[in-house]
Amino acid sequence: MTKSLPLLHPLIDTRAPFDLSVLMAHAPPERWSPEEGERIIGELISVRTKVAFGAASPVIALLIGEDRYVLIRCSGVVLKRFVEESAPTSREDSELGLGDDVAIRFNGMVLSRANREYRHYDVALRRADTKRWIYG
């Protein structure tokens, strides 16, 4: 298994020799920890898997504006299912792809039919190639 470099910043050319001063000129990524009703919209720049406490979850990075990006850990049932079911393996067989616009709204904690509390989200994406909105 080969390890890849972490996502440094979307504006840093990963083909160029690494220069710490270039990295330090950019703001570090923020982790999105939403309050009820909060929403975020940005361009998808990466999808990775993070393992913590024995559980694997997708982590997506959204570019917000020109140089700010946010990391969203999709460990909850709703977000994890959305990313896994539409994972960007190739454009022909997936909904989600790099360069797509992603919109997420956190609706708060909800009780399931099994009387278990979970984090509820509304998720939508607009494909970069067709500009078509898809709601999940």
C-alpha positions, 0 to 999 in steps of 0.5 A: 500500500502506497501512501499519498501526500495529504491534501496541502491546499487546492492552490498548491501545485503538487507537481512542484518541489515542496516549499513550506513557505508556499504552504504557510502562505495559505490558510489551513483547512477548517473542519466543519462542525455545523450548528442546527440549520447551518449550511455549506456550499463549495466545490468538491476537491477531494474524497478520502477515507479516514479511519478512527477508532476502528471505523472508516468514514469518507472525508470530503474537502470543499473549496469555498471561495477562492482559497478557503477549504473545509473538511467534512467528515461523513461519519453519520449515516446520512452523509456517509451513505450519500458519499459511498453510494455516489463515490467518484470512481469514474464519471460514467458510474457515479453521481459525485465527481471532483469539481462538482458543487456540493451543498449540505444543510444540517437539520439537527438531531432526529429520532429514527423509527427504531427510536435512535437519534441521528444527525439529519442532513439535506445534501445536493450536488450539481455535476460539473459536466452537466450542471444538473442538480441531484438531491440525496 
